[in-house]
Amino acid sequence: MITTLTDTSASAIDKKMIEMRETFGANTIGRVLTLIIISTGDIEEPLQAAISASHEHPARVLVVDTDPENDQPGLDAEIRVGRDAGAGEIVILRARGETVASLDTMVMALLLPDAPIVTWWPEDAPSSPVLDVLGSMSQRRITDSAACDVPLATLKRLRRGYASGDSDLAWSRLTRWRGLLASAFEVPPVSVPTRIEVFGSPESPSVVLLAAWLKRSLGVAAEIVEVEEEKSIGAGIHGVRLHRADGAIELTRVDSEAITMHLPGEEGGQHVTMPRRSLDELIAEELRRLDPDEVYGEVLATAFSGIEDTATFATGKPAPQDVIRADASSVARTAAEQTAARLAEAQAERSVAHLVITGGSVGTATAAALPDALATAEVDLTRLHIWWGDERFVEPDSPDRNEVAVRATLLEPLQAAGLSPRHIHAMPSAADGWNLEEAAAWYGQQLDLAGGDAPFRTRGRAFFDVLWLGMGPDGHVASLFPEHPDQRQTRANAVAVTDSPKPPPERISLTWPVLNSARHVAFLVAGGDKSAAVARAHGEIDPWPTPASAVRGLVSTTWYLDQAAAAELP
């Protein structure tokens, strides 16, 4: 039975599901979990896999399909129960426009009570599933790096964003290989291999993970040997060779259904049936164990080293340039004009332009000068997005908020001239119903939904076109303060800052990888009290004592200074 609802709500969907179950005679008693599928393309294959897996793991399946650019906000739904849903029940949610910003509250009403939650991204995996708006509510989070546009780069990003409870189907595809290798290794006389070779593509996530698992398990680095294309029999693992003192253990895939296994001292190889695993089987295996797969996390860490030095995000970029003016008002006017020119250039090259604004006296003055500059540069306001680098977590109308300081001079004039309110991405306030950590996570999720996920975790790629930063006399930028522990948090896009040395104590700030994902960075600084910090920030990149030294643009970094702030520059 299939029912379609248009312009509906979560409560109306839940009510209709109850009616359908009563009519059809079904119930939810046997449902063991809620499976959330995040759709970014064709949903039929993952949906059929979920239906097949439901015979082993009866579940409520929620398919979330989003269209954030739709000008007409709303929610449509398709409900399937009975024969059309296998041994479970299915709800396909299609959210449009602003409704996409409330996916968590929409889905929350449809979760099975007191049952585990699993979120699955069949493609387009988020870099940090646990920080995703729906991943954050799940016990298990399943990705498939092999189904993404750039599989190995995706796997690297997943390593940086890994949290206990994450898994990837590239790892699940190795279950049979791992079991067979473990059995072959135990063939006497047992000895640690002197050399290990894994045959396959170096760009295959499964190949890389298997090599890392062997290294972690046996303490011997595994060499990845690329297979020639004419000898290829499909993607994934083509073979493994363990060199021992008594000979080699060799497992070689001969077709999609079988491999051959050669053991030391044997004349011929053994034929072993080992078909490639279907998506149905992979999902069924993942749902079979809902406890965290810690081995996967350890193998990821073995495969890819983490970034421990936060200075790394700013290194290898063009050296900063200085633009010095007589006073703060001249600084603001010049910065606004050059920002508008760069945004116009960005729109000529791409569909939209993204600007990050800042607080402080010079940042506020630059914001006030920007509307006229944008008009002069003929920037299309319908294709402009405005973000914040940091915000004070206070009441929405508090004068402490950076957003409040620019409402009358920037936001309202731009909206009157055509800027969509949906393109003004203000950080949450203390009145929005979240605690500080939840508010920071929400803002990071909005950045990811807008397309920032991959750029923030890939060196050499930009999301923002222009990023403004002020700087305090201590050298802090955004709300990342010298020698403050919160500046070391790099996994999230936005961090909750507590015990700020500058009041108010609670703030939200973009993190180092995000701040360093701009084409053009503009420091807006005036005043003699900042001259010493300006000089330090022009030196070695060292974020711990001098945060302002550790943000650089991929194309340019420009310090807009008045003469007093530039007084100690060489």
C-alpha positions in Angstrom: 0.0 0.0 0.0 1.4 3.4 -1.0 0.0 6.8 0.0 1.3 10.2 -1.1 0.9 13.4 0.9 1.7 16.9 -0.3 2.5 20.0 1.7 2.3 18.0 4.8 3.9 17.8 8.2 5.6 15.2 10.4 2.6 14.9 12.7 0.3 14.4 9.7 2.6 11.8 8.3 2.6 9.9 11.6 -1.2 10.1 11.8 -1.5 8.7 8.3 0.9 5.9 9.1 -1.3 4.9 12.0 -4.4 4.9 9.8 -2.6 2.8 7.2 -1.4 0.2 9.7 -4.9 -0.1 11.1 -6.4 -0.6 7.7 -3.7 -3.0 6.5 -3.5 -4.9 9.8 0.3 -4.2 10.3 2.0 -3.1 13.6 5.3 -1.7 14.7 6.0 -4.2 17.5 8.5 -6.2 15.5 10.5 -3.2 14.2 14.0 -3.3 15.7 15.5 0.0 14.4 15.0 3.1 12.4 17.1 3.3 9.3 17.5 6.8 7.8 18.7 7.0 4.2 20.1 10.3 3.0 19.3 10.5 -0.7 21.4 12.6 -3.1 20.4 10.7 -6.3 18.5 7.7 -7.4 16.9 6.2 -4.3 15.7 2.9 -5.8 18.8 0.8 -5.4 19.4 1.7 -1.7 15.7 1.4 -1.0 15.6 -2.1 -2.5 18.7 -3.0 -0.4 16.9 -1.7 2.7 13.7 -3.7 1.8 15.8 -6.8 1.4 17.6 -6.3 4.7 14.3 -5.7 6.4 13.5 -9.4 6.2 16.4 -9.9 8.6 16.1 -6.6 10.4 12.5 -5.3 10.3 12.9 -1.5 10.4 11.2 1.8 9.8 13.0 3.3 6.8 13.0 7.1 6.5 14.3 8.3 3.1 15.3 12.0 3.3 15.4 13.7 -0.1 16.2 17.5 0.0 15.9 20.4 -2.4 17.3 23.4 -0.4 17.3 25.8 -3.4 13.5 25.5 -4.0 11.8 28.8 -3.4 8.7 27.1 -2.2 9.3 25.6 1.3 7.4 22.6 2.2 7.3 18.8 2.8 5.9 16.0 0.7 5.9 12.4 1.7 5.3 8.9 0.3 4.3 6.2 2.8 4.7 2.5 2.0 3.5 -0.3 4.2 2.8 -4.0 3.7 4.0 -5.7 0.5 5.5 -2.5 -0.8 7.8 -2.1 2.2 9.1 -5.6 2.7 9.1 -6.6 6.4 9.2 -3.0 7.5 7.6 0.3 6.6 8.9 3.1 4.5 8.5 6.9 4.5 10.1 9.0 1.7 10.4 12.6 2.8 10.9 15.3 0.2 11.8 18.6 1.9 12.0 21.9 0.0 13.5 25.3 0.6 13.7 26.5 4.2 12.2 23.2 5.5 15.6 21.6 4.9 17.0 23.6 7.8 14.7 21.7 10.2 15.5 18.1 9.1 16.2 17.0 12.7 12.9 18.1 14.2 11.0 16.7 11.1 12.6 13.3 11.4 12.5 13.2 15.2 8.7 12.8 15.2 8.9 9.8 13.0 11.6 7.8 14.8 10.6 4.5 16.4 10.5 5.0 20.2 13.3 3.2 22.2 14.9 1.7 19.1 18.4 2.2 17.7 18.9 4.7 14.9 21.1 4.1 11.9 21.9 6.7 9.3 23.1 5.7 5.8 24.6 7.9 3.1 24.6 5.7 -0.1 26.7 8.4 -1.8 28.0 11.9 -1.1 29.3 10.9 2.4 29.7 13.8 4.8 33.2 14.3 6.1 32.2 14.0 9.7 29.0 11.9 9.9 28.6 12.4 13.7 28.4 16.1 13.1 25.7 15.8 10.4 22.3 17.0 11.4 20.8 13.5 11.2 24.0 11.6 11.9 24.3 13.2 15.3 21.2 11.4 16.5 22.3 7.9 15.3 24.1 5.1 17.1 25.6 3.9 13.7 26.5 6.0 10.7 27.2 4.2 7.4 28.9 5.8 4.4 30.1 4.4 1.1 33.3 6.2 0.0 33.5 4.0 -3.1 30.3 5.5 -4.4 31.5 9.1 -4.0 33.0 11.2 -6.9 36.5 11.0 -5.5 36.6 7.9 -3.3 40.0 8.1 -1.7 39.7 11.8 -0.9 36.4 11.0 0.7 38.0 8.3 2.8 40.7 10.7 3.9 38.1 13.2 5.0 36.2 10.5 6.9 39.3 9.7 8.8 39.6 13.3 10.0 35.9 13.3 11.0 35.8 9.8 12.4 33.8 9.1 15.6 33.0 5.8 17.3 30.0 4.4 15.6 31.1 5.3 12.0 31.5 2.6 9.3 31.9 2.5 5.6 30.8 -0.1 3.0 34.4 -0.1 1.6 35.3 -1.8 4.9 32.3 -4.1 4.9 33.4 -5.4 1.4 36.5 -6.7 3.1 34.8 -9.0 5.6 35.3 -12.2 3.6 38.8 -11.2 2.5 39.8 -10.6 6.1 38.4 -13.9 7.3 40.1 -15.9 4.5 43.4 -14.1 5.1 43.2 -14.8 8.8 42.6 -18.5 8.1 45.5 -18.7 5.5 47.9 -17.0 7.9 47.3 -19.7 10.5 48.5 -22.4 8.1 51.6 -23.9 9.8 54.3 -23.1 10.2 52.9 -19.8 11.4 55.3 -16.9 10.9 55.0 -13.2 10.4 55.4 -12.3 6.7 58.6 -10.6 5.6 56.7 -8.7 2.8 53.0 -8.1 1.9 51.6 -7.1 -1.4 47.9 -6.0 -2.1 46.9 -6.0 -5.7 44.3 -3.4 -6.9 43.9 0.2 -7.6 45.7 2.6 -5.2 42.6 4.8 -5.5 40.3 2.1 -4.2 39.1 2.6 -0.6 38.9 -1.1 0.0 42.4 -1.7 -1.3 43.8 1.0 0.9 41.8 -0.2 4.0 42.9 -3.8 3.5 46.6 -2.8 3.2 46.2 -0.7 6.4 44.5 -3.6 8.2 47.3 -6.0 7.3 49.9 -3.5 8.6 47.9 -3.0 11.8 47.4 -6.7 12.3 50.9 -8.0 11.3 53.1 -5.0 11.9 54.4 -5.2 8.3 53.8 -2.4 5.8 51.7 -3.6 2.9 52.7 -2.5 -0.6 49.8 -1.7 -3.0 50.6 -3.1 -6.5 48.5 -1.5 -9.2 46.8 -4.0 -11.5 47.1 -3.4 -15.2 43.8 -2.5 -16.8 43.7 -5.4 -19.3 44.1 -7.8 -16.4 41.4 -6.1 -14.4 38.4 -8.1 -13.3 36.5 -5.3 -11.7 36.9 -2.8 -8.9 38.3 -3.7 -5.5 40.8 -6.3 -4.3 42.4 -8.4 -7.0 44.8 -10.3 -4.8 47.0 -10.5 -1.8 50.4 -12.1 -1.4 52.0 -12.8 2.0 55.7 -13.6 1.6 57.0 -15.9 4.3 60.3 -17.8 4.9 58.7 -21.0 3.7 57.1 -19.5 0.6 54.2 -17.2 -0.3 50.5 -17.4 0.6 48.7 -16.0 -2.4 45.0 -15.2 -2.8 43.9 -14.1 -6.3 40.5 -13.2 -7.6 39.8 -15.1 -10.9 36.3 -13.7 -11.5 33.4 -12.1 -9.7 32.4 -15.4 -8.1 35.7 -17.0 -6.9 39.3 -16.7 -6.0 42.2 -19.1 -6.0 44.4 -19.7 -2.9 48.0 -20.9 -3.2 49.7 -22.1 0.0 53.4 -22.8 0.5 54.4 -26.3 -0.6 51.2 -27.0 -2.6 51.4 -27.9 -6.2 48.1 -26.4 -7.4 45.8 -23.7 -6.1 42.6 -24.2 -4.2 39.4 -22.9 -5.8 37.4 -20.9 -3.2 33.9 -19.6 -3.9 33.8 -16.0 -2.8 31.3 -13.9 -4.8 31.4 -10.1 -4.7 29.0 -8.9 -2.1 25.8 -7.2 -3.1 24.5 -4.0 -1.6 21.7 -6.0 0.1 24.3 -8.2 1.8 26.5 -5.2 2.9 23.6 -3.4 4.5 22.3 -6.5 6.2 25.7 -7.0 7.7 25.9 -3.4 8.9 22.5 -3.7 10.6 23.5 -7.0 12.2 25.9 -5.3 14.6 24.9 -1.9 16.0 27.8 -1.6 18.4 30.8 0.5 17.3 33.3 -1.1 14.9 36.4 0.2 16.6 38.7 -1.8 14.4 37.5 0.3 11.4 38.5 3.4 13.2 41.9 2.0 14.1 42.5 1.0 10.4 41.5 4.4 9.2 44.0 6.0 11.5 46.6 3.5 10.2 45.8 4.4 6.6 45.9 8.1 7.0 47.8 10.3 9.5 45.8 13.0 11.2 46.6 16.7 11.3 48.1 17.5 14.7 49.6 20.9 13.9 46.9 23.5 13.2 49.4 25.7 11.5 49.2 23.2 8.6 45.9 24.7 7.4 47.6 28.0 6.6 50.9 26.8 5.2 51.8 26.8 1.5 49.7 29.8 0.5 50.6 33.2 -0.9 52.3 35.6 1.4 50.1 38.4 2.9 50.0 41.9 1.4 49.4 45.1 3.2 47.1 48.0 2.2 47.7 50.9 4.6 45.4 53.9 4.9 45.4 57.0 7.0 42.5 56.1 9.4 39.9 53.5 10.2 37.2 55.0 7.9 39.6 54.9 4.9 40.4 51.3 5.8 36.7 50.4 5.8 36.0 52.1 2.6 38.9 50.5 0.7 38.2 47.1 2.1 34.5 47.3 1.1 35.4 48.4 -2.5 37.9 45.6 -3.0 35.5 43.1 -1.4 32.7 44.1 -3.8 35.1 43.7 -6.8 36.1 40.2 -5.7 32.5 39.1 -5.2 31.6 40.4 -8.6 34.5 38.4 -10.0 33.4 35.3 -8.1 29.9 35.6 -9.5 31.3 35.9 -13.1 33.1 32.5 -12.5 30.5 30.6 -10.4 26.8 30.5 -9.7 27.0 32.2 -6.3 29.4 34.1 -4.1 30.0 33.6 -0.3 31.1 36.3 2.0 32.1 35.9 5.7 31.8 39.1 7.8 33.2 39.9 11.2 32.5 42.1 14.2 34.5 44.8 15.8 34.6 48.5 15.0 36.4 48.3 11.7 34.4 45.2 10.6 31.1 47.1 11.4 32.3 50.2 9.5 33.3 48.1 6.5 29.9 46.4 6.6 28.2 49.8 6.5 30.3 50.8 3.4 29.5 47.6 1.6 26.0 48.2 0.2 27.1 51.1 -1.9 30.3 49.2 -3.0 28.2 46.2 -4.1 25.9 48.4 -6.1 28.8 50.1 -7.8 30.4 46.7 -8.6 27.0 45.4 -9.9 27.0 42.4 -7.6 23.9 40.3 -8.1 22.4 40.2 -4.6 20.2 37.3 -5.4 23.4 35.2 -5.8 25.2 36.4 -2.6 25.4 34.5 0.7 26.5 36.1 3.9 28.0 34.1 6.8 29.7 35.0 10.1 33.1 34.1 11.3 32.0 34.1 15.0 29.2 35.3 17.2 28.5 35.9 20.9 26.0 33.4 22.3 23.7 35.9 23.9 20.1 37.1 23.4 19.1 37.8 19.8 18.8 41.6 20.2 21.8 42.0 22.5 24.2 44.8 21.3 27.0 42.3 21.9 25.9 40.3 18.8 27.9 40.9 15.7 24.7 40.4 13.7 22.9 43.1 15.6 25.7 45.6 14.8 25.1 45.3 11.1 21.4 44.9 10.8 20.5 48.5 10.0 23.6 49.3 8.0 24.1 46.1 5.9 21.4 43.5 6.2 18.3 45.6 5.9 19.6 47.7 2.9 20.7 44.6 1.1 17.4 42.8 1.7 15.6 45.9 0.4 17.8 45.7 -2.7 17.2 42.0 -3.4 19.2 39.9 -1.0 17.2 36.8 0.1 16.7 36.4 3.8 17.5 32.7 3.2 21.0 33.8 2.1 21.7 35.5 5.4 23.2 32.8 7.6 23.3 34.3 11.1 24.7 32.2 13.9 22.1 31.0 16.5 21.4 33.0 19.7 20.8 31.9 23.2 17.0 32.2 22.6 16.9 29.6 19.8 16.3 26.6 22.0 19.8 25.0 21.7 22.6 24.9 24.2 26.0 26.3 23.0 27.3 23.0 21.7 24.1 22.3 19.8 24.1 25.8 18.3 27.7 25.5 17.1 26.9 22.0 15.5 23.8 23.4 13.8 25.8 26.2 12.2 28.5 23.8 11.0 25.7 21.6 9.5 24.3 24.6 7.6 27.8 25.2 6.1 28.0 21.6 5.0 24.5 21.7 3.5 25.5 24.8 1.5 28.4 22.9 -0.1 31.3 23.5 2.3 31.8 19.9 3.5 34.5 18.8 1.0 36.4 22.2 0.7 36.8 22.5 4.4 38.6 19.1 4.5 40.5 19.3 1.3 43.7 21.4 1.0 43.7 23.7 -2.0 39.9 24.0 -2.3 37.9 27.1 -1.3 34.3 27.5 -0.3 34.2 31.2 0.7 35.1 33.9 -1.8 36.0 36.6 0.7 36.5 36.2 4.4 36.7 39.2 6.7 38.6 39.0 10.0 39.1 41.5 12.7 41.9 41.1 15.3 42.2 41.9 18.9 45.2 43.4 20.6 46.1 39.9 21.8 46.1 38.6 18.2 42.9 36.6 18.4 40.7 36.2 15.3 37.1 35.2 15.2 36.7 33.7 18.7 39.9 31.7 18.6 42.1 33.1 21.4 45.8 32.7 22.2 46.5 29.6 24.2 42.9 28.8 24.6 42.0 25.0 24.4 39.0 25.5 22.1 41.2 26.7 19.2 42.7 23.2 19.0 39.3 21.7 17.9 39.5 21.2 14.2 37.1 18.3 13.4 33.9 20.5 13.4 33.2 23.4 11.2 32.1 25.6 14.1 33.2 25.2 17.7 31.5 26.2 21.0 33.9 28.5 22.8 33.6 28.6 26.6 35.4 30.7 29.1 36.4 33.3 26.5 39.0 35.7 28.0 37.0 38.5 26.4 33.4 38.9 27.5 30.8 37.5 26.9 32.2 34.1 27.9 30.2 31.9 25.5 30.7 32.2 21.7 30.6 30.3 18.5 33.5 30.4 16.1 34.5 28.9 12.8 37.5 26.6 13.1 41.0 26.6 11.5 40.1 24.4 8.4 37.0 26.5 7.7 38.7 29.9 8.1 41.4 28.7 5.8 39.0 27.7 3.0 38.6 31.1 1.5 39.9 32.5 -1.8 40.6 35.9 -0.4 41.2 36.7 3.3 40.8 40.3 4.5 42.1 41.5 7.9 40.4 44.7 9.0 42.5 46.3 11.7 42.9 49.8 13.0 44.5 51.3 16.2 47.9 51.6 17.7 47.0 49.1 20.5 47.0 46.4 17.8 50.4 47.3 16.2 52.4 44.7 18.1 50.0 41.9 17.3 50.0 42.9 13.6 53.8 42.6 13.5 53.7 39.2 15.2 50.9 38.0 12.8 53.1 38.9 9.8 55.8 36.5 11.1 55.9 32.8 11.5 52.6 30.9 11.3 52.0 29.9 14.9 48.3 29.8 15.9 48.8 28.9 19.6 50.3 32.3 20.7 49.1 34.4 17.7 46.0 33.1 16.1 46.0 35.9 13.5 49.1 34.4 11.9 47.3 31.2 11.0 44.6 32.3 8.5 45.6 32.6 4.8 43.6 32.8 1.6 44.2 30.4 -1.2 44.5 33.3 -3.7 45.3 36.3 -1.5 45.6 37.5 2.1 45.3 41.3 2.5 45.9 43.3 5.7 43.8 46.5 5.6 45.5 48.7 8.2 45.5 52.3 9.3 48.9 53.9 9.9 48.7 53.4 13.7 48.1 49.6 13.4 51.0 49.3 10.8 53.4 51.3 12.9 55.6 48.3 14.0 55.8 46.6 10.6 59.3 46.5 9.2 
